Amino acid sequence: MSVSSVSERNSKDFKSSSVNTCYQVDQQAKLINLQAEVDLLLLQLQKYKLQKESCTYE
């Protein structure tokens, strides 16, 4: 997942969640922050996986 696809997904998620939501604003902000943290962790895992794969091919 590229950074641009993460950003696109976040904007889509935010638009859909802001339309049909029962959450308070502070809860929405916490949820968005958690989604961003998860996306960042996924990107880091992908980076480590690529590094590991490149080391095994050498």
Buried (B, 14 or more C-beta within 10 A) or exposed (E): EEEEEBEEEBEEBBEEBEEEEEEEEEEBEEBBEEBEEEBEEEBEEEEEEEEEEEEEEE
